[in-house]
């Protein structure tokens, strides 16, 4: 990063940049190089190891879509687990549901929580909600210890680099599905159709072996590579069950019924890949 542009190169053949006004904070944590920057258009941005995780302007596409699709499908979820999610954006959306009795956030890096609480006040400090339980630990062990425990699981992770690679493995999906209660649903960050086709197809194949109604869907987020990000819905319950569920109290800035349905409509080249044609 220099004093004008944050240039991100997650893929060797693709680069993007956003104009930065100033660096608000930076620290090498035990797990990653963490920065918070103020950008000229997108507001404050959280950056981990040089990769943008969220910005104030466009995070709603990510947080609303990863959260509400499985939450609405379940209907009245009581116990929710967020793997990662230390920025609090997904947690804010989860806590909109009056049915939620406990929301567990299993975040490896305490510093992500600390800086996000300071620099992203629009999330409303959901970690102070009495229903929230923050665990600073690796998610694998926690999933192993809690079979059949959660109505909804959100895998709100970084990209599959370094330690995060395990969160895209067959083992992780097996543990995640095992931790779901009967009728539960999960959604995972599942990369980008153009750049990560082989990985998504592998994850979809694994999800099909574990549940009856897995499905890939996606959202537009301008600051992510290619302008968007995908999610894997994993459940024995069809995602369409959520189309008739009322939204929780509060305002959506991205999701509406038309976007909800359209998010599962795949471009033809990608549909063929997912169908194995």
C-alpha positions, -999 to +999 in steps of 0.1 A: +000+000+000+012+035-007-004+068+004-027+070-026-039+035-036-045+001-020-038-024-048-049-059-042-037-090-061-055-120-048-050-138-082-018-135-103-038-125-134-061-099-118-055-068-099-077-040-085-072-009-065-091+017-044-080+051-035-070+055+002-072+087+021-054+075+052-044+045+073-063+044+105-047+014+121-023-014+113-008-043+133+008-076+127-013-099+149-002-135+156-022-146+126-022-119+099-013-083+090-044-063+099-051-028+086-081-004+087-080+023+061-102+052+052-110+051+015-122+079-007-155+063-019-161+031+001-156+045+036-135+025+061-122-008+050-108-038+069-078-053+051-061-086+061-028-096+046-034-070+018-069-084+009-101-063+015-125-081+038-152-054+040-160-018+034-186+005+049-202+011+015-207-024+001-206-049+030-244-053+031-243-074-001-221-099+018-235-098+053-272-098+044-268-126+018-247-150+039-270-145+069-306-142+058-307-169+032-302-198+057-319-179+086-351-173+065-350-210+053-350-222+089-377-197+099-372-193+137-336-202+144-327-202+181-290-211+182-266-197+156-228-203+151-207-179+131-173-193+121-150-163+117-171-132+115-150-111+139-160-079+122-195-082+136-214-076+103-230-110+101-236-110+138-255-078+135-279-094+110-283-126+130-294-106+161-322-090+142-342-123+146-362-123+179-361-161+179-323-161+184-314-171+219-277-175+214-253-164+187-218-180+191-189-163+172-159-185+168-131-161+157-095-169+158-081-134+159-092-112+188-077-081+171-103-084+143-130-080+169-112-051+187-105-030+156-139-037+140-157-025+172-137+007+170-138+015+133-172+001+121-197+017+145-226+012+120-225-025+130-239-013+164-214-033+186-233-066+184-207-082+207-223-063+236-256-080+230-263-105+259-272-132+233-237-131+219-210-155+230-175-147+216-150-176+215-115-168+204-104-202+192-101-224+162-135-235+148-126-271+140-124-282+176-155-264+186-175-280+158-163-314+169-174-307+204-210-296+194-228-321+172-264-313+164-263-280+183-271-252+158-301-242+138-279-221+115-242-220+109-225-192+089-189-198+077-179-161+074-142-167+065-113-151+047-102-165+013-087-200+012-051-189+019-029-201+047-048-213+078-081-205+062-076-233+036-089-258+061-123-240+061-128-250+025-120-287+030-143-317+029-134-323+066-148-288+075-180-293+056-185-327+073-180-312+107-203-283+099-231-305+087-227-327+118-230-297+140-264-287+125-296-295+144-323-314+124-338-290+099-309-267+102-291-248+074-256-234+068-241-208+044-205-205+036-183-180+019-176-198-014-155-176-036-161-164-072-175-183-102-150-170-127-118-173-107-125-203-084-146-226-105-128-258-097-128-251-059-166-243-060-174-275-079-154-296-054-172-280-025-206-285-042-198-322-048-189-326-011-220-307+000-242-330-022-229-360-004-237-345+030-271-329+025-301-331+002-305-295-010-271-277-014-271-248-038-247-220-049-257-184-049-240-151-052-240-113-045-225-082-060-198-066-039-177-041-059-146-043-038-142-081-040-124-097-070-145-097-101-171-075-083-189-103-065-188-132-041-206-166-039-220-186-011-228-223-006-262-231+009-260-264+027-291-281+042-316-309+039-342-280+038-347-263+004-335-227+002-369-218-013-385-223+021-371-189+030-390-171+002-422-171+022-407-162+056-411-127+068-380-106+072-368-099+107-372-064+122-349-038+107-340-025+073-324-045+045-301-026+021-294-054-003-318-083+000-353-083-012-375-111-025-365-106-061-327-106-053-332-136-031-346-157-059-323-143-086-292-150-065-296-188-073-298-183-111-264-193-124-248-181-156-250-208-182-212-216-184-212-220-146-245-239-145-229-265-168-198-268-146-219-273-115-241-298-133-211-317-145-221-313-182 
